[in-house]
Amino acid sequence: MAVAIPFAAFAETPTSPPPSESSATPAEGSIIGQNQDLGQGQIAALTTISPAAAPTVTTTSPSVTIETKVTPDSSNSDDPAVEKLGTETARLAAEKDKILAELALAQARLDAELAPGKQKAERLAAQLAELKAAQDLEDFQRKVLAEQTLGEFRVQLEKATLISTLAKAEVETEIAEIKRMENVIKKDTTRLAASMELEEKQADPRNYANNQPIYLENPLKDGNLVLSDRRIPLNGLIGMRTANDIVDRINYFNNRDRNLPIFIVIDDSPGGSVMAGYKILKAMQGSEAPVYTVVKSFAASMAACITTLAEKSFAYPNAVILHHQIASFSGGNLTQQQEWVREMEEWWKRLAGPVADKMGITREEFIKRMYAKSSSGDWNEFADEAQKLKWVDVVVEEIEETGTLRLPEDSGTEPSMRRLATSTASADPHAETTDAKGRPSMLLPRLNPFDCYWLYNPDGYYKLP
């Protein structure tokens, strides 16, 4: 016979008096404790008296059910040990009932304590369920709205697509119409161009002379000057653009022929930049082909210097040559003006010095004779008198332009390729304007550093910007 109690509380609980007969009846068998919810665990009690089958005694508490099986020993029911065992069993059963009662009370107290929490949890669960239902409803409504909006967008997209397709079709139609019109215009243009080309070819022989330019190493023939197409016009204000054009043409004609003369023809020039004029002079002096100047109307200041210092110069008898001192357009303080005067004196020495040397006088005598001729210092002479002063070498009565073989074009028309090499060397692009008093004037182009103007400007027509 053995007893097993796998619940620690049974060993720790003090011994209590034997229970009354109403609580439990000793019998042979075993005591089995069923599961009981105690909040954090379960309590089980098992008491085994005999492995044999026995009657069952069931004790029920509010939350615990215990089955007790008592198995009597058939060998000797009056054995004191058996009687003692029965008594002990009854005592244990009583203690177990007490424990179960205490546990039931504790369970009741725990249930009472947990009841508010359970109610709160149930309430929160209900609220959560309500919120979830509301959220589900809101999600559903949002989904329905999104689907409606998406449907509207689809409708708008389809409408926009149709409009775009229509517009594209209209554009393609317009492009097709434009191409058709372009083709019509091209046909008309081609027909017109062909007609113009035919007309030009028919008229072209009338626009060209049948002669050829006359090239003479000595262009003076029977007192008349014969010019070829190796000519470079020099008209208007002399600036760096003018100088560059003339230098380029001198180089071009040298590359064509280094024996035939080149003519710089001056119809009307008031002079201009001394630095630009000096560049022209150096190109003339460095040319292997001789460079001659021809004055038809008027050459003053820097243009007069270029005429006088040329290897050989020609002029009509009534052409006017004018020399004077370099004039200052400078401002600034006294020191700056003194510095500028020194710069002009250096230019005067380098340019007027050779002119005075050709005349056979000093620079000082040259200046003295200028002011003896005119109080302004502007010394002008007709070419037949200028020849005596060695300002010009040869006076001619006639000048034959053999290089003009094409009918001159109207102003503003594009020059032909044949005339590009001999086209007019233009001055810096400063158009005529009016000053504050309404008088015609022209702004002078900006000079390079250390440059100055050698310019005839008696009426103030040329003005500094």
Secondary structure, DSSP 8 states (H G I E B T S, - for coil): -------HHHHHS-------TTT----EEEEEE---B-SS-B---EEES-SS---EEEEE-SS-EEEEEE---TT-TT-HHHHHHHHHHHHHHHHHHHHHHHHHHHHHHHHHHHHHHHHHHHHHHHHHHHHHHHHHHHHHHHHHHHHHHHHHHHHHHHHHHHHHHHHHHHHHHHHHHHHHHHHHHHHHHHHHHHHHHHHHHHHHHHHB-SS-----SS-EETTEEEE-S-EEEB-S-B-HHHHHHHHHHHHHHHHH-SSS-EEEEEEEE-EEEHHHHHHHHHHHHH-SS-EEEEEEEEEETHHHHHHHHSSEEEE-TT-EEEE--------S-HHHHHHHHHHHHHHHHHHHHHHHHHHTS-HHHHHHHHHHH-TT--EEEEHHHHTTTTS-SEE-S-EEETT--B----TTS---HHHHTTS-B---S--EEE-TTS-EEEE-----TT--EEE--TT--EE--
